[in-house]
Amino acid sequence: MPLRRKQALTQQKGNSKRIPRLTSINDNATCEEENTMNPTNHRSKKRVIQTFRCLPLNSRFYEDIQVIGLGANAVYQKPYSYLVNGMKWFKSEAQLESTFIWLIKIGALRREVDGQGLTSKIRLTPLGREVLLENPETTSHRPGILEQIQFWLKKNWPR
């Protein structure tokens, strides 16, 4: 379908949730419709926000992993630097590493890569950075008991 006709059809639909997006593939301009609010992206952000709220890691931790990669050993040895007031610290380095793996699974963190492959250090993903920019108070917010139970079930319940 010609580009102009697709744009005209999009305008006739009057759907405010869709906007035309031009893409170029092999110098052939095509028009794709894109939802302005992707439900998968919204659910991912919501999951990351809840996880950040329920973890005892403060905003300084997230700033440090954005600038310099940190490993579980370095973080575990500095609870005074990265602990949110009023929350309990991790019982072991392995528990902290398990939390890092959970954050990697939900898309908030990624492993740092050097010239020889993956390292033990982690960094924020674009999704993690976006959530922290949009909701800077997320890491200082103390979750309620129901939110903590819901988080624990999502993290530990077998699928």
Buried (B, 14 or more C-beta within 10 A) or exposed (E): EEEEEBEEEBEEEEEEEEEBEEEEEEEEEEBEBEEEEEEEEEEBBEBBBBBBBBBBBBBBBBEBBEEEBBBBEBBBEEEEEBBBEEEEBBEEBEEBBBBBEBBBEBBBBBBBEEEEEEEBBBBBBEBBBBBBEEBEEBBEBEBEEEBBEBBEEBBEEEE
